[in-house]
Amino acid sequence: MPPQSTLETQLAVVAGFDSPDVHLEQYRTPPEIAAAVIHRADLEGDIADRRVADLGCGTGMLALGAALRGASTVVGVDIDPAPLTTAMANARKVGARTAVGWVCADAHTVPLAEVDTVVMNPPFGAQRTERHADRGFLETAATLAEVSYSIHNAGSRAFVEAFVDDAGGTVEAAFGAALTVPATYTFHTADAATIDAEVYRISWAG
């Protein structure tokens, strides 16, 4: 298996959003975080030769990471068609081993058959009226996959564990991550900001 640093370098060419929508909380997942998530999932046997879906894929960072690591099939799902066009261009740039199917759909009601693994960086809810905007993504993952990897706002552990327990799943691992996000919207006053986040590996098999 190639080192995590190799995957990070491969993903560094993935372009972000041309016109990000603040209400959808569209940010480019940093390649170092995507590489860490996909590499960890691959070590667990959840990527290579597995069916993978990326919910809220944006411009394809996690989906392409899975494709580069030899997933048998990869599908990226996003409600906004614009970043999917960028994702297709990104797929050509990275030269992934596996072709990726791109689906324009709401991740809450995604029209997909079952997969083995879901990877996702859902919205945290910072720009939405409802708290825990990531809940709907977890609900979909619970019905779609055997295991999921998801990135959440720091301090989400109690919520995630309670939701997963109610859904009959198990949080099997969790680790911290720091997301460095460049100035993207007009209300950003600094060139970049670091957001503390948490990554969860969840088994939905019971």
C-alpha positions in Angstrom: 0.0 0.0 0.0 1.4 3.4 -0.9 2.1 5.8 2.0 -0.4 8.4 3.0 1.9 11.2 1.8 1.7 9.8 -1.8 -2.0 10.0 -1.7 -1.9 13.6 -0.3 0.4 14.6 -3.2 -2.0 13.0 -5.7 -5.0 14.9 -4.2 -3.2 18.2 -4.1 -4.2 18.9 -7.7 -7.9 18.6 -7.0 -9.5 22.0 -7.6 -12.1 23.5 -5.3 -15.4 25.3 -5.9 -15.6 28.0 -8.5 -18.6 29.7 -6.9 -19.1 28.2 -3.4 -22.6 28.4 -1.9 -22.4 29.5 1.8 -25.8 27.9 2.5 -24.5 24.5 1.4 -21.3 25.1 3.4 -19.1 24.4 0.4 -15.4 24.2 1.2 -12.7 22.2 -0.4 -11.7 19.3 1.9 -8.0 19.8 2.5 -6.0 17.1 0.7 -4.1 16.2 3.8 -7.3 15.5 5.7 -8.8 13.5 2.8 -5.6 11.5 2.5 -5.7 10.7 6.2 -9.3 9.6 6.1 -8.9 7.4 3.0 -5.6 6.0 4.1 -7.0 5.0 7.4 -10.1 3.5 5.7 -7.8 1.6 3.3 -5.8 0.2 6.3 -9.1 -1.1 7.7 -9.9 -2.9 4.5 -12.7 -0.5 3.6 -11.4 1.0 0.3 -9.5 -1.3 -2.0 -11.8 -3.6 -4.0 -14.8 -2.2 -2.1 -17.9 -0.3 -3.3 -17.5 3.3 -2.1 -19.9 6.3 -2.1 -19.0 9.9 -1.2 -22.0 11.8 0.0 -21.9 15.5 -0.5 -18.8 15.0 -2.7 -18.4 18.6 -3.9 -15.5 18.6 -6.3 -14.6 15.0 -5.6 -11.8 15.0 -3.0 -12.8 12.0 -1.0 -14.3 10.1 -4.0 -11.1 10.5 -5.9 -9.0 9.4 -3.0 -11.0 6.2 -2.9 -10.6 5.8 -6.6 -6.9 6.3 -6.4 -6.7 3.6 -3.8 -8.4 1.0 -6.0 -12.0 0.9 -4.9 -14.0 -1.5 -7.1 -16.6 1.2 -7.8 -16.9 4.8 -6.6 -19.9 7.1 -6.8 -19.8 10.8 -5.8 -23.2 12.4 -4.9 -23.9 16.1 -4.6 -27.0 18.2 -4.8 -25.3 21.0 -6.7 -24.5 20.2 -10.3 -21.8 22.9 -10.6 -19.1 21.3 -8.5 -19.7 17.9 -10.2 -18.5 19.5 -13.5 -15.3 20.4 -11.6 -15.1 16.9 -10.1 -15.1 15.4 -13.6 -12.2 17.6 -14.6 -10.4 16.7 -11.3 -10.9 12.9 -12.1 -9.0 13.4 -15.4 -6.2 15.3 -13.6 -5.6 12.7 -10.9 -5.7 9.7 -13.3 -7.5 7.5 -10.8 -7.3 3.7 -11.1 -11.1 3.5 -10.8 -13.7 5.5 -12.8 -16.0 7.5 -10.7 -19.7 7.9 -11.3 -21.1 11.4 -10.5 -24.7 11.7 -9.4 -26.6 15.0 -8.9 -28.9 14.2 -6.0 -29.8 15.1 -2.4 -27.7 13.0 0.0 -30.7 12.7 2.2 -32.6 10.8 -0.4 -29.9 9.4 -2.6 -31.0 6.9 -5.3 -28.2 4.4 -4.8 -28.0 0.7 -4.2 -26.1 -0.5 -1.2 -22.4 0.1 -1.0 -19.7 -1.2 1.3 -18.3 2.1 2.5 -19.5 5.7 2.7 -17.0 8.5 3.0 -18.2 12.1 3.6 -17.5 15.5 4.8 -21.0 16.7 5.5 -22.0 20.3 6.4 -21.6 21.1 10.1 -24.6 23.4 10.3 -22.6 26.5 10.9 -24.5 28.4 8.2 -27.9 26.7 8.6 -30.7 27.3 11.0 -30.9 23.7 12.1 -28.2 22.2 14.4 -26.4 19.1 13.3 -27.0 19.4 9.6 -24.9 16.3 9.3 -27.6 14.2 10.8 -29.3 13.5 7.5 -26.0 12.3 6.0 -25.5 9.8 8.9 -29.1 8.6 8.4 -28.3 7.9 4.7 -25.0 6.2 5.6 -26.9 4.0 8.1 -29.2 2.7 5.4 -26.6 2.5 2.6 -23.4 1.1 3.9 -21.7 -1.4 6.2 -19.2 1.2 7.4 -18.8 5.0 7.1 -16.1 7.5 7.7 -17.3 11.1 8.3 -15.8 14.4 9.3 -17.7 16.4 11.9 -17.3 19.6 13.9 -15.2 19.3 17.1 -17.4 18.6 20.1 -19.8 16.3 18.1 -18.9 13.1 19.8 -21.9 12.9 22.2 -24.3 13.6 19.3 -22.7 11.2 16.9 -22.5 8.4 19.5 -26.1 8.8 20.6 -27.3 8.9 17.0 -25.3 5.8 16.0 -26.4 3.9 19.1 -30.1 4.7 18.3 -29.5 3.5 14.7 -28.0 0.2 15.9 -24.5 1.0 14.8 -21.2 1.3 16.6 -18.6 4.1 16.7 -15.4 2.0 16.3 -12.8 4.7 16.1 -12.5 8.5 16.3 -9.6 10.9 15.8 -9.1 14.6 15.8 -8.3 16.6 12.7 -7.5 20.3 11.9 -9.0 21.7 8.7 -7.2 24.7 7.3 -9.8 26.6 5.3 -8.7 29.5 3.1 -10.9 32.7 3.0 -13.9 31.6 0.9 -16.8 33.9 1.7 -17.2 37.7 2.1 -17.5 37.4 5.9 -14.1 35.7 6.2 -11.7 38.3 7.5 -8.5 36.3 7.7 -6.6 34.7 4.8 -7.2 31.3 6.3 -8.7 29.7 9.4 -8.2 26.4 11.2 -11.3 24.5 12.2 -11.0 21.7 14.8 -12.8 18.6 13.5 -13.4 15.0 14.4 -13.3 11.9 12.1 -15.4 8.8 12.9 -15.4 5.3 11.7 -18.8 3.9 12.2 -19.9 0.3 11.7 -23.6 0.0 10.7 -23.6 -3.8 10.6 -24.6 -3.9 14.3 
